[in-house]
Amino acid sequence: MNVRFSPKVSITCALLAAFMVGMSFWQWDRHLQKLALIETLNQTLRLEPVDLPSLLAQNPDPRTLTWRRVKLSGSFDFKHELLLRNRSYEKRAGVHVITPLKLDGTDTWVLVDRGFLPLGRESAESRSRYQRPERTEMFGLIKDTMPKKFLAPSDPPAGPGKPWVDQWLRVDVDNIAKQLPYPILPFYLETMKDPNDPLLASQIVKGSEAGRHDVLNVTGPSTVESFGMDSPDAPYPFPAYDTTPPPDIHIGYVYEWAFMALLTLLIGFVLQLRR
């Protein structure tokens, strides 16, 4: 047995292995980012909830407001409500309902994630029964606009002259603002059921409970199974946080990509063995 190196095979395997090593380092970076996120959450969530108009009056940098708990009151604009697709709650697939809200005593508007609706209740006609009350007093968690992830599909363009986009993959505040008749704040709020929950950070940094098959459904079936959420008179939408996987999940991907890189190099060597 001897080895006759083929330039084509060698270069191909080397490039594939280099890509996999790069993905391994990327997952390690994601792991470190999640650790930093948890630290930020633990620090920011120690701050007492503050009145949102008073907070805005201080002209803060919007980037410093993420994860702040705020209290506010205002009126919803259900006419311009929209949906956030591919979300889950207690092992059920569904959507989150995003509704613009005008703060009391101001001309300021902000997007509010009112919570979760199971698949089968996301049509405009079905969710109209849950568009109440118009005026609300609530606690909210400030969230930054969602960036587009690597290789993730894009939301359709929005704005004047374009069709109304009712369902979105992410809360892209800048893009959503283009189809609204008024300016909105550069962040959005998630409705908080209990603003003083001591386990709040652990509810935000965790894996999704919905099955991949269910989550990838766009419109869903006309009815939903009975999991305690099949009553049309349930207090929808349920307050729910948009969660993110924990740091440790990325460690597994680090080893997987590194192993595949090593395996690719080994396969490339074996392919070049000659008798």
C-alpha positions as CSV (number, residue, x, y, z in Angstrom):
1,M,0.0,0.0,0.0
2,N,1.2,3.5,-0.8
3,V,-0.3,7.0,-0.9
4,R,-0.7,9.0,-4.0
5,F,-2.0,12.4,-3.0
6,S,-4.6,13.9,-5.4
7,P,-4.5,17.7,-5.4
8,K,-8.3,17.8,-6.1
9,V,-9.1,15.4,-3.2
10,S,-6.6,17.0,-0.8
11,I,-7.8,20.6,-1.4
12,T,-11.5,19.6,-1.2
13,C,-11.1,17.8,2.1
14,A,-8.9,20.5,3.5
15,L,-11.4,23.2,2.6
16,L,-14.3,21.2,4.1
17,A,-12.3,20.5,7.3
18,A,-11.4,24.2,7.5
19,F,-15.0,25.2,7.2
20,M,-16.0,22.7,10.0
21,V,-13.2,24.0,12.3
22,G,-14.5,27.5,11.7
23,M,-18.0,26.4,12.7
24,S,-16.6,24.8,15.8
25,F,-15.0,28.1,16.8
26,W,-18.2,29.9,15.9
27,Q,-20.2,27.6,18.3
28,W,-17.6,28.3,21.0
29,D,-18.1,32.0,20.5
30,R,-21.8,31.5,20.8
31,H,-21.2,29.6,24.1
32,L,-19.3,32.6,25.4
33,Q,-22.0,35.0,24.2
34,K,-24.6,33.1,26.1
35,L,-22.5,33.2,29.3
36,A,-22.2,37.0,28.9
37,L,-26.0,37.2,28.3
38,I,-26.7,35.3,31.5
39,E,-24.4,37.7,33.4
40,T,-26.1,40.7,31.9
41,L,-29.5,39.3,32.7
42,N,-28.6,38.6,36.3
43,Q,-27.3,42.2,36.7
44,T,-30.1,44.0,34.9
45,L,-32.9,42.0,36.4
46,R,-31.8,43.2,39.9
47,L,-32.9,46.7,39.0
48,E,-36.3,47.6,40.2
49,P,-39.1,48.0,37.6
50,V,-39.3,51.7,36.4
51,D,-41.9,53.7,34.7
52,L,-41.3,53.6,31.0
53,P,-42.1,57.3,30.2
54,S,-39.9,58.4,33.0
55,L,-37.1,56.2,31.7
56,L,-37.4,57.6,28.2
57,A,-37.4,61.1,29.6
58,Q,-33.7,60.5,30.6
59,N,-32.8,60.1,26.8
60,P,-30.9,56.9,27.4
61,D,-29.0,54.9,24.8
62,P,-31.6,52.3,23.6
63,R,-28.9,49.7,23.6
64,T,-28.5,50.0,27.4
65,L,-32.2,49.3,28.0
66,T,-32.4,45.7,27.0
67,W,-33.8,43.4,29.7
68,R,-35.0,46.3,31.8
69,R,-38.3,45.7,33.6
70,V,-40.7,48.6,33.1
71,K,-44.3,49.5,34.0
72,L,-46.5,51.4,31.6
73,S,-50.1,52.1,30.6
74,G,-51.6,52.8,27.3
75,S,-54.0,51.8,24.5
76,F,-53.5,49.1,21.9
77,D,-53.9,49.6,18.2
78,F,-55.4,46.2,17.2
79,K,-55.9,47.4,13.6
80,H,-52.2,47.1,13.0
81,E,-51.6,43.9,15.0
82,L,-49.2,41.3,13.6
83,L,-47.8,37.9,14.4
84,L,-44.5,36.4,15.2
85,R,-44.3,32.9,13.7
86,N,-42.8,29.6,14.8
87,R,-43.1,30.0,18.6
88,S,-43.9,27.5,21.3
89,Y,-45.5,27.4,24.7
90,E,-45.6,24.3,27.0
91,K,-44.8,21.9,24.1
92,R,-47.3,23.5,21.8
93,A,-46.5,25.2,18.5
94,G,-48.1,28.6,17.8
95,V,-47.4,32.3,17.3
96,H,-46.8,35.4,19.4
97,V,-49.1,38.4,19.0
98,I,-47.4,41.7,18.5
99,T,-49.5,44.8,19.0
100,P,-48.6,48.5,18.8
101,L,-49.4,50.4,22.0
102,K,-49.6,54.2,22.6
103,L,-48.3,55.3,26.0
104,D,-50.8,57.3,28.0
105,G,-50.3,61.0,27.9
106,T,-47.8,60.9,25.0
107,D,-47.5,60.5,21.3
108,T,-45.1,57.6,21.8
109,W,-45.8,54.1,20.3
110,V,-44.1,50.8,21.2
111,L,-44.5,47.3,19.9
112,V,-45.8,44.9,22.6
113,D,-45.5,41.1,22.5
114,R,-48.8,40.3,24.2
115,G,-48.1,36.5,24.3
116,F,-48.8,33.1,22.8
117,L,-51.6,31.8,20.6
118,P,-51.7,28.1,19.7
119,L,-51.8,27.1,16.0
120,G,-55.4,27.2,14.7
121,R,-56.2,30.6,16.3
122,E,-53.8,32.8,14.5
123,S,-56.1,34.1,11.7
124,A,-57.3,37.7,11.9
125,E,-60.9,36.6,12.4
126,S,-60.0,34.1,15.2
127,R,-57.7,36.4,17.2
128,S,-60.2,39.3,17.0
129,R,-62.0,37.8,20.0
130,Y,-58.8,38.2,22.1
131,Q,-58.2,41.9,21.2
132,R,-59.2,43.2,24.6
133,P,-59.0,45.3,26.6
134,E,-58.0,48.2,24.4
135,R,-56.4,50.1,27.3
136,T,-54.0,48.3,29.7
137,E,-51.7,48.8,32.6
138,M,-48.9,46.3,32.5
139,F,-45.3,45.3,33.2
140,G,-43.0,44.7,30.3
141,L,-39.5,43.4,29.6
142,I,-37.6,45.6,27.1
143,K,-36.2,43.5,24.2
144,D,-33.9,44.5,21.4
145,T,-34.8,44.1,17.8
146,M,-34.1,40.6,16.6
147,P,-31.1,40.2,14.2
148,K,-31.3,37.9,11.3
149,K,-29.4,34.7,12.0
150,F,-26.8,33.1,9.7
151,L,-28.5,31.3,6.8
152,A,-32.0,32.1,8.3
153,P,-34.8,33.1,5.8
154,S,-35.6,36.7,5.5
155,D,-38.9,38.4,6.2
156,P,-40.7,40.0,3.3
157,P,-40.1,43.7,2.6
158,A,-42.6,46.1,4.1
159,G,-43.5,49.7,3.7
160,P,-45.5,52.1,1.5
161,G,-46.7,50.5,-1.7
162,K,-46.1,47.0,-0.4
163,P,-48.7,44.5,0.9
164,W,-49.3,44.4,4.7
165,V,-47.1,41.8,6.3
166,D,-49.1,40.0,8.9
167,Q,-46.7,37.3,9.9
168,W,-43.0,37.7,10.7
169,L,-40.2,35.4,11.6
170,R,-38.5,37.9,13.9
171,V,-39.4,41.2,15.6
172,D,-37.5,43.5,13.1
173,V,-38.5,46.8,14.6
174,D,-37.1,49.0,11.8
175,N,-38.7,46.9,9.1
176,I,-42.1,46.7,10.9
177,A,-42.1,50.4,11.4
178,K,-42.1,51.0,7.6
179,Q,-45.7,49.7,7.4
180,L,-47.1,51.5,10.4
181,P,-48.7,55.0,10.2
182,Y,-46.7,56.3,13.2
183,P,-43.1,56.1,14.5
184,I,-42.3,53.5,17.1
185,L,-39.6,53.1,19.7
186,P,-36.5,51.2,18.6
187,F,-37.2,48.3,20.9
188,Y,-40.2,46.2,21.8
189,L,-41.7,44.8,25.0
190,E,-42.6,41.4,26.2
191,T,-45.6,41.2,28.5
192,M,-44.6,40.0,32.0
193,K,-47.0,37.9,34.0
194,D,-44.9,38.2,37.2
195,P,-42.2,41.0,37.0
196,N,-40.7,39.8,40.3
197,D,-40.3,36.1,39.3
198,P,-36.9,35.0,40.9
199,L,-36.5,32.5,38.1
200,L,-37.0,34.9,35.3
201,A,-33.5,34.6,33.8
202,S,-33.8,30.8,33.7
203,Q,-37.1,31.2,31.8
204,I,-35.4,33.3,29.1
205,V,-32.2,31.2,28.5
206,K,-33.6,27.8,27.8
207,G,-34.4,25.5,24.9
208,S,-37.6,25.5,22.9
209,E,-40.1,22.8,24.0
210,A,-41.9,22.6,20.7
211,G,-41.1,19.8,18.3
212,R,-39.2,21.0,15.2
213,H,-42.0,19.6,12.9
214,D,-44.7,21.6,14.7
215,V,-42.6,24.7,15.0
216,L,-42.0,24.8,11.2
217,N,-45.7,24.8,10.5
218,V,-46.6,28.3,9.2
219,T,-50.3,28.4,9.3
220,G,-51.1,25.3,11.3
221,P,-54.2,23.1,11.3
222,S,-57.7,24.5,11.6
223,T,-58.1,23.0,15.1
224,V,-55.7,22.2,17.9
225,E,-55.4,19.1,20.1
226,S,-56.6,19.2,23.7
227,F,-53.6,20.2,25.9
228,G,-55.6,22.5,28.1
229,M,-55.5,25.3,25.5
230,D,-58.3,24.2,23.3
231,S,-61.0,26.4,24.9
232,P,-61.8,29.4,22.7
233,D,-62.6,31.3,25.9
234,A,-59.1,30.8,27.4
235,P,-57.4,34.1,28.4
236,Y,-55.3,34.3,25.2
237,P,-52.7,35.4,24.5
238,F,-50.7,33.8,27.3
239,P,-47.7,35.9,28.4
240,A,-44.6,34.1,27.2
241,Y,-40.9,34.9,26.7
242,D,-39.0,34.4,23.5
243,T,-36.4,31.9,24.8
244,T,-32.9,31.2,23.7
245,P,-31.0,27.9,24.1
246,P,-28.6,27.6,27.1
247,P,-24.8,27.9,26.8
248,D,-24.0,24.2,27.2
249,I,-25.9,23.3,24.1
250,H,-23.2,25.0,22.0
251,I,-20.4,23.0,23.7
252,G,-21.9,19.8,22.1
253,Y,-21.8,21.5,18.7
254,V,-18.1,22.5,19.2
255,Y,-17.1,18.8,19.6
256,E,-19.4,17.7,16.8
257,W,-17.9,20.1,14.2
258,A,-14.4,19.3,15.4
259,F,-15.0,15.6,15.1
260,M,-16.5,16.0,11.6
261,A,-13.4,18.0,10.5
262,L,-11.1,15.2,11.8
263,L,-13.3,12.6,10.1
264,T,-13.2,14.5,6.8
265,L,-9.4,14.6,6.8
266,L,-9.3,10.9,7.6
267,I,-11.7,10.1,4.7
268,G,-9.6,12.2,2.4
269,F,-6.5,10.3,3.4
270,V,-8.2,6.9,2.9
271,L,-9.5,7.9,-0.5
272,Q,-5.9,8.4,-1.6
273,L,-4.5,5.0,-0.6
274,R,-3.3,2.9,-3.6
275,R,-2.2,-0.7,-3.8
